[in-house]
Amino acid sequence: MVRKNAIKLFESKQIRTLWGENEEEWYFSVIDVINVLTSSKDPARYWSVLKSRLKKEGVEPTTICSKLKMPAADGKMRLTDVASTKQLLRLIQSVPSPNAEPFKRWLAEVGKERLDEIADPELAMERAIKTYKSKGYSDAWINQRLKSIEMRKELTDEWHRSGVNEGVEYAILTNEITKAWSDMDTKQYKKLKGLKKENLRDNMSNLELVLNMLAEASTTEISKNVNPKGFEESKDIAKRGGNVAGEARKNIEKESGRSVITRRNAKSPELLDE
């Protein structure tokens, strides 16, 4: 398991973090977060008491943290209680502190938005458009991205119909499609673009998006025609669908004389302007 240590600052206070390459997840030192939120003179003691209180309330500590090695004050790597982003947000809800209140209000607002979007899914689309615009994406790119979301939904609906299990199996099939059209698996593609938690499609150029859409649309159409049963048969079709876009990519590169795959990501102005 490849992990990278880092230090993040919150109002001049350090929070140790760890990037889990395999899980594609950030982990945060619980003690450091407690120190920031409470300004306790003994955050380790505070955390120990909070864990006991949570356990009495029926919350097992293992559901809100785990242990990983992080650099201690003496420079040595020591086992430390850490929390993922999801676990951390749950933990913050149990910390009675003025510093935690802004996070709690934000969580309440996000929860309300999510419930509103369940009642009216169009709101989710409107929020997505506003988010992309705020990040500087062009209208042309946003329209392409929304189309890719629609095609992705058609593909996952077809996988569901074929008996593929959501979650790990969807991820494996997506990886097969990506490898077939780009000659890289998803992790390699994200590494090329310097991404971690970020969505790969949100960091594709218009042409990359088009080819990814072609790969997924081809997979959907082949699946509808072949009518596979379960994961293994769908895996073969994912490769076939990806190969359709892979051949298109090679032809474009042959005619244009340059690679379709780019290192550019959402931080590259030329990508956002496409």
C-alpha positions as CSV (number, residue, x, y, z in Angstrom):
1,M,0.0,0.0,0.0
2,V,1.6,3.2,-1.1
3,R,1.1,6.2,1.1
4,K,2.5,9.7,1.1
5,N,2.7,11.9,4.2
6,A,1.9,15.6,4.2
7,I,1.3,18.5,6.5
8,K,-1.7,20.7,6.1
9,L,-2.2,24.0,7.9
10,F,-5.4,25.2,9.5
11,E,-5.2,28.7,11.0
12,S,-1.4,28.2,11.5
13,K,-1.9,24.8,13.2
14,Q,-0.5,21.7,11.6
15,I,-2.6,18.7,10.7
16,R,-0.8,15.6,9.6
17,T,-2.3,13.9,6.6
18,L,-1.6,10.7,4.6
19,W,-2.6,9.9,1.0
20,G,-3.6,6.3,0.5
21,E,-2.6,5.6,-3.1
22,N,-4.6,2.3,-3.4
23,E,-7.7,3.7,-1.7
24,E,-7.4,7.1,-3.3
25,E,-8.3,8.6,0.1
26,W,-6.8,11.3,2.4
27,Y,-6.4,10.3,6.0
28,F,-6.1,13.0,8.8
29,S,-4.5,12.7,12.2
30,V,-7.5,12.7,14.7
31,I,-5.4,14.2,17.5
32,D,-4.3,17.1,15.3
33,V,-7.9,17.8,14.2
34,I,-9.0,17.7,17.8
35,N,-6.3,20.1,18.7
36,V,-7.5,22.5,16.0
37,L,-11.2,22.3,16.9
38,T,-10.9,22.4,20.7
39,S,-7.6,24.2,21.4
40,S,-7.3,21.6,24.2
41,K,-4.1,21.6,26.2
42,D,-4.2,17.8,26.1
43,P,-5.8,16.7,22.8
44,A,-4.8,13.1,23.3
45,R,-6.7,13.0,26.6
46,Y,-9.7,14.9,25.0
47,W,-9.8,12.3,22.2
48,S,-9.7,9.4,24.7
49,V,-12.6,10.8,26.6
50,L,-14.6,11.5,23.4
51,K,-14.0,7.9,22.2
52,S,-15.4,6.6,25.5
53,R,-18.4,8.8,25.2
54,L,-19.0,7.8,21.6
55,K,-18.8,4.1,22.6
56,K,-21.4,4.6,25.3
57,E,-23.6,6.2,22.6
58,G,-23.3,3.0,20.5
59,V,-20.6,4.3,18.1
60,E,-17.7,2.0,17.7
61,P,-14.4,3.9,17.4
62,T,-13.4,1.7,14.5
63,T,-16.2,3.2,12.4
64,I,-14.8,6.7,12.8
65,C,-11.1,6.1,12.8
66,S,-8.3,3.6,12.1
67,K,-4.6,3.4,12.9
68,L,-1.8,4.3,10.5
69,K,1.9,5.2,11.0
70,M,2.6,9.0,10.9
71,P,5.7,11.0,11.8
72,A,5.6,11.9,15.5
73,A,7.2,15.0,17.1
74,D,10.4,13.1,17.6
75,G,10.5,12.3,13.8
76,K,9.8,8.6,14.2
77,M,6.9,6.9,12.5
78,R,4.3,5.9,15.1
79,L,0.8,4.4,14.9
80,T,-1.7,7.2,15.1
81,D,-5.5,7.4,15.0
82,V,-6.5,8.6,11.6
83,A,-9.8,9.4,9.9
84,S,-10.9,9.5,6.3
85,T,-12.8,12.5,5.1
86,K,-16.1,10.8,5.7
87,Q,-15.1,9.6,9.2
88,L,-13.7,13.0,10.0
89,L,-17.0,14.8,9.2
90,R,-18.8,12.3,11.4
91,L,-16.3,12.9,14.2
92,I,-16.7,16.7,13.9
93,Q,-20.4,16.4,14.6
94,S,-19.6,15.0,18.1
95,V,-17.1,17.7,19.1
96,P,-18.8,20.4,21.2
97,S,-16.7,23.4,20.2
98,P,-17.3,26.9,18.7
99,N,-14.5,26.0,16.1
100,A,-16.6,23.0,15.0
101,E,-19.8,24.9,14.6
102,P,-19.1,26.2,11.0
103,F,-18.4,22.6,9.9
104,K,-21.7,21.5,11.5
105,R,-23.7,24.3,9.8
106,W,-22.1,23.4,6.5
107,L,-22.9,19.7,6.9
108,A,-26.5,20.6,7.7
109,E,-26.7,22.8,4.6
110,V,-25.2,20.0,2.4
111,G,-27.7,17.5,3.9
112,K,-30.6,19.8,3.1
113,E,-29.4,20.3,-0.5
114,R,-29.1,16.6,-0.9
115,L,-32.6,16.0,0.3
116,D,-33.9,18.7,-2.0
117,E,-32.1,17.1,-4.9
118,I,-33.7,13.7,-4.2
119,A,-37.1,15.4,-4.4
120,D,-36.1,17.3,-7.5
121,P,-33.1,15.8,-9.4
122,E,-33.0,18.8,-11.7
123,L,-31.5,20.8,-8.9
124,A,-28.5,18.5,-8.8
125,M,-27.8,19.3,-12.5
126,E,-28.2,23.0,-11.9
127,R,-25.8,22.8,-9.0
128,A,-23.3,20.9,-11.2
129,I,-23.4,23.6,-13.9
130,K,-22.9,26.3,-11.3
131,T,-19.9,24.4,-9.8
132,Y,-18.3,23.9,-13.2
133,K,-18.8,27.6,-14.1
134,S,-17.3,28.7,-10.8
135,K,-14.2,26.6,-11.6
136,G,-13.8,28.4,-14.9
137,Y,-14.9,25.7,-17.4
138,S,-16.2,27.0,-20.7
139,D,-19.9,26.5,-21.7
140,A,-18.8,24.2,-24.6
141,W,-16.8,21.9,-22.2
142,I,-19.7,21.9,-19.6
143,N,-22.2,20.8,-22.3
144,Q,-19.9,18.0,-23.4
145,R,-19.4,16.9,-19.7
146,L,-23.1,16.8,-19.1
147,K,-23.6,14.7,-22.2
148,S,-20.9,12.3,-20.9
149,I,-22.8,12.0,-17.6
150,E,-25.9,11.1,-19.6
151,M,-24.0,8.4,-21.6
152,R,-22.5,7.1,-18.4
153,K,-25.9,6.7,-16.8
154,E,-27.1,4.7,-19.9
155,L,-24.1,2.4,-19.5
156,T,-24.6,1.8,-15.8
157,D,-28.3,1.1,-16.4
158,E,-27.2,-1.5,-19.0
159,W,-24.7,-3.1,-16.5
160,H,-27.4,-3.2,-13.9
161,R,-29.8,-5.0,-16.4
162,S,-27.0,-7.4,-17.2
163,G,-26.5,-8.4,-13.6
164,V,-23.3,-6.5,-12.8
165,N,-23.0,-5.5,-9.2
166,E,-22.6,-1.8,-8.5
167,G,-19.4,-0.7,-6.8
168,V,-16.2,-2.8,-7.3
169,E,-17.5,-4.5,-10.5
170,Y,-18.5,-1.2,-12.1
171,A,-15.1,0.2,-11.3
172,I,-13.3,-2.9,-12.9
173,L,-15.4,-2.6,-16.0
174,T,-14.7,1.2,-16.2
175,N,-11.0,0.4,-15.9
176,E,-11.2,-2.1,-18.8
177,I,-12.9,0.5,-21.0
178,T,-10.3,3.1,-20.1
179,K,-7.4,0.7,-20.8
180,A,-8.9,-0.3,-24.1
181,W,-9.2,3.2,-25.5
182,S,-6.4,5.1,-23.9
183,D,-3.8,2.3,-23.3
184,M,-3.7,3.2,-19.6
185,D,-5.7,2.1,-16.7
186,T,-7.6,4.7,-14.6
187,K,-4.8,5.0,-12.0
188,Q,-2.1,5.5,-14.7
189,Y,-4.3,8.1,-16.5
190,K,-4.9,10.0,-13.2
191,K,-1.2,9.8,-12.4
192,L,-0.3,11.2,-15.8
193,K,-2.5,14.2,-15.1
194,G,-1.3,14.6,-11.5
195,L,-4.7,13.8,-9.9
196,K,-5.6,12.2,-6.6
197,K,-9.2,12.4,-5.5
198,E,-10.2,14.5,-8.5
199,N,-12.6,13.1,-11.1
200,L,-10.7,12.0,-14.2
201,R,-13.4,13.1,-16.6
202,D,-13.4,16.6,-15.0
203,N,-9.8,16.8,-16.1
204,M,-10.2,15.6,-19.7
205,S,-10.0,17.8,-22.8
206,N,-13.0,17.9,-25.1
207,L,-11.4,15.3,-27.4
208,E,-10.5,13.0,-24.5
209,L,-14.1,13.3,-23.3
210,V,-15.5,12.6,-26.8
211,L,-13.4,9.4,-27.0
212,N,-14.4,8.3,-23.6
213,M,-18.0,8.9,-24.5
214,L,-17.5,6.9,-27.7
215,A,-16.0,4.0,-25.6
216,E,-18.9,4.0,-23.2
217,A,-21.6,4.4,-25.8
218,S,-20.1,1.6,-27.9
219,T,-20.0,-0.7,-24.8
220,T,-23.6,0.1,-24.1
221,E,-24.7,-0.7,-27.7
222,I,-22.7,-3.9,-27.9
223,S,-24.1,-5.0,-24.6
224,K,-27.7,-4.4,-25.7
225,N,-27.1,-6.5,-28.8
226,V,-25.1,-9.4,-27.2
227,N,-27.2,-9.4,-23.9
228,P,-24.5,-10.6,-21.6
229,K,-25.2,-12.4,-18.3
230,G,-23.2,-11.1,-15.4
231,F,-19.8,-9.6,-14.8
232,E,-17.4,-11.8,-16.8
233,E,-19.4,-11.5,-20.0
234,S,-19.8,-7.8,-19.5
235,K,-16.0,-7.5,-19.0
236,D,-15.4,-8.9,-22.4
237,I,-17.9,-6.4,-23.9
238,A,-16.2,-3.5,-22.0
239,K,-12.9,-4.3,-23.7
240,R,-14.7,-4.5,-27.1
241,G,-16.4,-1.2,-26.6
242,G,-13.2,0.5,-25.4
243,N,-11.4,-0.9,-28.5
244,V,-13.8,1.0,-30.8
245,A,-12.7,4.3,-29.3
246,G,-9.1,3.1,-29.1
247,E,-9.0,2.6,-32.9
248,A,-10.5,6.1,-33.3
249,R,-7.8,7.5,-31.1
250,K,-5.0,5.9,-33.1
251,N,-6.5,7.2,-36.3
252,I,-6.7,10.7,-35.0
253,E,-3.2,10.6,-33.7
254,K,-1.9,9.2,-37.0
255,E,-3.7,12.0,-39.0
256,S,-2.9,14.8,-36.6
257,G,0.6,13.8,-35.7
258,R,0.2,14.3,-32.0
259,S,-1.1,12.4,-29.0
260,V,-4.8,12.7,-28.0
261,I,-3.9,12.0,-24.3
262,T,-2.8,15.1,-22.5
263,R,-1.1,15.8,-19.2
264,R,-3.3,18.9,-18.9
265,N,-5.9,18.9,-16.1
266,A,-8.4,21.3,-14.7
267,K,-5.7,23.6,-13.4
268,S,-4.5,24.2,-17.0
269,P,-6.3,27.3,-18.4
270,E,-6.2,25.9,-21.9
271,L,-8.2,22.9,-20.8
272,L,-10.9,25.0,-19.2
273,D,-11.2,27.2,-22.3
274,E,-11.8,24.3,-24.7
